[in-house]
Amino acid sequence: MSKKIFITGTDTDVGKTYVTLKLLQHYQQQGLNAFGLKPVAAGCKRTDDGLRNGDAELIRAVMKDELPYDMVNSFAYEEPLAPNILAQNQLSAQNVIDSVAWIEQSSADVILIEGAGGWLLPLNTKETMADVVRAMDLSVILVVGLRLGCLNHTLLTYNSVKSMNVKFEGWIANEIDPNMRAKQENIDTITAMLGQEPLYRYPYA
């Protein structure tokens, strides 16, 4: 049975895809078959093959067994806006769950499912991606983008995850601001308040 992990972030543009790629490579180096998915993506480009998301294409490229695009990114939107707005509230948690139902019969050892935006990204006016995670019983890894404001965003996200009785796998410190002051002090604060060290710390790249 595959280990299924949801990759969420403290906000948008905190490096979820970067971390997903790093984790895929980490599992592959351990000899494991790892798949990466990004079911919902906005800001896609029009191509001869249809709408394509750059992050989803990167995930496909790093997998040893490259999946068809639609299996990696089921819901692609051209404009860089929240999916509930783009889908006019016609997207549901069940839609997303159905689009990745094939993973239950997958031979993969690990499946990473990258979210879009932050933890409570709306799918419609009543549901968020968090409802998908809870319904699928996924464990969560939180990507913390190290920048001013990350302490508040981390605690808000962590408390929401725990309040939904979702398994918290851990957090990753991702240095996205090379000029951020007191990086180590921020990491130490998050470590103390979450009660665990970061799984990994990725330097600014």
C-alpha positions in Angstrom: 0.0 0.0 0.0 1.4 3.4 -1.0 2.3 6.0 1.5 0.4 9.1 0.5 1.5 12.6 1.5 0.0 16.0 0.8 2.4 18.9 0.4 1.0 22.2 1.5 2.5 25.6 2.3 2.2 28.5 4.5 1.2 30.6 1.5 1.5 30.6 -2.3 5.0 30.9 -3.7 6.8 29.3 -0.8 8.4 26.5 -2.8 5.9 23.6 -2.6 7.0 22.4 -6.1 10.7 22.8 -5.3 10.2 20.7 -2.1 8.0 18.1 -4.0 10.8 17.7 -6.5 13.4 17.3 -3.8 11.3 14.7 -1.9 10.7 12.8 -5.1 14.4 12.6 -5.7 15.1 11.7 -2.1 12.7 8.7 -2.3 14.0 7.6 -5.6 17.6 7.6 -4.2 16.3 5.2 -1.5 15.2 2.9 -4.3 11.5 3.7 -3.9 9.0 4.2 -6.7 7.6 7.7 -6.1 4.9 9.6 -8.0 4.1 13.3 -7.8 0.8 14.9 -8.5 -0.6 18.4 -8.7 -4.3 17.9 -9.2 -5.3 21.5 -9.3 -3.2 24.2 -11.0 -3.8 27.8 -12.1 -1.6 30.0 -14.3 -1.3 27.4 -17.1 -0.1 28.0 -20.6 -1.9 27.1 -23.8 -0.1 24.6 -25.9 -0.9 22.4 -28.8 -1.7 19.6 -26.3 -4.0 21.8 -24.2 -3.4 23.8 -21.0 -0.1 22.9 -19.3 1.2 24.0 -15.9 5.0 24.5 -15.5 5.1 23.0 -12.0 3.2 19.9 -13.1 5.6 19.5 -16.1 8.6 19.6 -13.7 7.0 17.0 -11.5 6.4 14.7 -14.5 9.9 15.2 -15.7 11.6 14.1 -12.5 9.5 10.9 -12.1 11.2 7.7 -13.3 7.8 6.5 -14.7 6.4 9.5 -16.4 2.7 9.7 -16.1 0.3 11.1 -18.7 -0.2 14.8 -18.0 -3.9 14.5 -17.1 -3.0 12.1 -14.3 -0.6 14.6 -12.8 -2.7 17.7 -13.3 -6.4 17.0 -13.7 -7.8 20.5 -13.3 -5.8 23.1 -15.2 -6.8 26.8 -15.4 -5.2 29.5 -17.5 -5.6 32.5 -15.3 -3.5 32.8 -12.1 -6.5 33.1 -9.8 -8.1 31.0 -7.1 -9.7 27.8 -8.6 -13.1 28.4 -7.1 -13.3 31.7 -9.0 -12.0 30.2 -12.2 -14.3 27.2 -12.0 -17.2 29.4 -11.0 -17.7 27.2 -7.9 -18.3 24.1 -10.0 -15.2 22.4 -8.7 -15.7 20.1 -5.6 -13.7 18.1 -3.2 -15.2 14.9 -4.7 -14.1 16.0 -8.2 -10.5 16.2 -7.0 -10.8 12.9 -5.1 -12.2 11.2 -8.2 -9.5 12.5 -10.4 -6.8 10.8 -8.3 -8.8 7.7 -7.3 -6.4 5.6 -9.5 -3.6 6.0 -6.8 -5.5 3.4 -4.7 -4.4 0.7 -7.2 -1.0 2.3 -7.9 2.2 0.3 -7.5 4.0 3.4 -6.3 5.7 3.2 -2.8 5.2 6.9 -2.2 2.7 9.4 -3.7 3.2 13.1 -3.2 0.2 15.3 -3.8 1.0 18.9 -4.1 -1.6 21.4 -3.2 -2.2 24.8 -4.8 -1.9 28.0 -2.8 -2.2 27.5 0.9 -3.8 24.9 3.2 -7.4 26.3 3.0 -7.4 27.0 -0.8 -11.1 27.3 -1.7 -12.5 24.8 -4.3 -15.9 26.4 -4.0 -17.8 28.5 -1.4 -18.1 25.6 1.0 -15.1 23.3 0.5 -11.3 23.7 0.5 -8.3 21.4 -0.5 -8.2 20.6 3.2 -11.5 18.7 2.8 -9.8 16.5 0.1 -6.9 15.8 2.4 -9.2 14.8 5.3 -11.5 12.7 3.1 -8.5 10.8 1.6 -6.8 10.4 4.9 -3.5 11.9 3.7 -0.7 12.9 5.9 0.6 16.4 5.6 4.0 18.0 5.2 4.0 21.8 5.6 6.4 23.9 3.6 7.4 27.0 5.6 8.6 29.8 3.3 11.2 31.6 5.5 10.3 35.2 5.2 8.8 38.0 7.3 5.4 36.8 8.6 6.2 33.1 8.4 5.7 32.6 12.2 2.1 33.7 12.1 1.4 31.8 8.8 3.0 28.6 10.1 1.0 28.6 13.4 -2.3 29.4 11.6 -1.7 26.6 9.1 -0.5 24.1 11.7 -3.4 24.8 14.1 -5.9 24.3 11.2 -4.3 21.0 10.2 -4.4 19.7 13.7 -8.0 20.9 14.3 -9.1 18.8 11.3 -7.6 15.7 12.9 -5.3 15.3 9.9 -1.9 13.5 10.5 0.9 16.0 10.5 4.0 14.4 9.1 6.3 17.4 9.7 7.5 20.7 8.3 10.2 21.8 6.0 12.1 25.1 6.3 12.6 26.6 2.8 14.8 29.7 2.5 13.0 31.8 -0.1 14.2 35.2 1.0 18.0 35.6 0.9 17.8 38.8 2.9 15.6 37.6 5.7 17.0 38.5 9.1 17.2 36.1 12.0 16.5 32.9 10.0 17.8 30.6 12.6 15.8 32.4 15.4 12.6 31.9 13.3 13.4 28.2 12.8 14.0 27.9 16.5 10.7 29.5 17.3 8.8 27.3 15.0 10.6 24.2 16.3 9.6 25.2 19.9 6.0 26.0 19.1 5.4 22.9 16.9 7.4 20.6 19.1 9.6 19.2 16.3 12.6 20.0 14.3 12.2 20.6 10.5 12.4 17.5 8.4 14.7 19.3 6.1 16.1 22.8 5.6 16.6 23.9 2.1 18.9 26.9 1.5 18.1 29.7 -0.9 18.5 28.5 -4.5 
